[in-house]
Amino acid sequence: MRRSFFSDPICNRLPVPRHRHRRLGGFQLHPVSNNLGLAGTATAKGQYTDRPTVIYTPLTGVDFLQKLMTPIPPSAVLFVLQAGYDAETLMPVMLDSINGINNQAKRGMRGAADPRFNRVAQLVRDLQLDGALQVRIERPKDGNETDLVTFASTENPQAETKRQALRSILGLNPRLQRFRVYDGGYSGRADELDMMTRSMLEVMLELAHGVRVPESDVTEGRVAPGLAEGQPSGTAGTPVVSVLSSNSAPSDASIAVQYNGHWFWIADTDFRSKSTFGSVNDDVLDF
């Protein structure tokens, strides 16, 4: 599959040095004579240019498996949410499911999202804003660390209603305040949260489906069918990150790149896409 916009994600965060030019001034060797009676004149000039060059080694083997294909740990998801990042933005990107409630998956075999997943993300976001959802990491002396989600006490009746609604959707015990978080499929237990997280590679593949590829590339078999130029967003669902394309350079781009004769960019007026792309670039890809 052609990676129109997210090609070479490994190196897109490497610093690029500024242009630096150094010039060696001309110099002359004055006429001289040696013992053989030979004489001559030599003149030399030189120029040295230090241009920005980025060299990177693609991840392979064990490093590739560990950094790109290992699922993001649930603790990382929780820390990002605890830091205040929008759950409605990051949960659809980082999770495949939570307590058996499936998120939409566009890579490979496409699957429709359980409508309850978006509701869970919305409730988590509301509880974030109300300060009624907290994350704790317990590290006992003898044993493995434990990730906990705690529903903080609140006198806000609306927050309490949302908290009970979240418990009900996730199948959690309404009388418990703390729930352990595990990585994996749903166990059916009412005292724990089970998260199926995505790897960085899966995250990038999901975001790639938001690239509006040129229709000619689809017709020629260069890329798999996805969003095409002129196709309404609602046809394939609203992408988490919407990347536009055209033959000419955009005038309203927040970020843009030229690839294979086409321009791909995120519109400066698309706050959702800019926010999601920035969050993924700064947080998800660092894990």
Secondary structure, 3 states (H helix, E strand, C coil): CCCCCCCCCCCCCCCCCCCEEEEEEEEEEEEEECCCCCEEEEEEEEEEEECCCCCCCCCCHHHHHHHHHCECCHHHHHHHHHCCCCHHHHHHHHEEEECCEECCECCCCCECCCHHHHHHHHHHHHHHHHCCEEEEEECCCCCCCEEEEEECCCCCHHHHHHHHHHHHHHCCCCCCCEEEEEECCCCCCCCEEEEEECEHHHHHHHHHCCECECHHHHHCCCCCCCCECCCCHHHCCCCCCCEEEECCCCCCEEEEEEECCEEEEEECCCHHHHHHHHHHHHCHHHC
